[in-house]
Amino acid sequence: MKRRADFLWQDYQEALKHNGATNLCSIISGQYFKDLMTLLHELRNTIHGADFPTVGYHAFPEPQASYITVLPDYRQKLWQAATQYSSPDHWGLVQQHTELRLEPYTYAITLIDECF
């Protein structure tokens, strides 16, 4: 039998609760944690296989910034999770017309800061 130790898996959360890890279970079942896991997992599973379109932006006197265009399947989930967690700007997400753009450095640094 394959074991699944995944904080997002309901049976694992129940096992934690029944074994006395109620504080941990409380954290991982909260919306804050779920939003962070969305921000971590949604791009993680596609980053190597996807061809993300990029765009450069320069607003003098600021340095040039590069953004990737988030693929349609991930736009709504990432935007919603970032909005609920803190703010899209905090994560380097920018909505432009029908596109969602992500500044990779800001997103990565924020993800590391928030996860650790």
Secondary structure, 3 states (H helix, E strand, C coil): CCCCCCCCCHHHHHHHHHCCCHHHHHHHCCHHHHHHHHHHHHHHCCCCCCCCCEEEECCCCCCCEEEEECCHHHHHHHHHHHHHHCCCHHHCEEEECCEEEECHHHHHHHHHHHHC
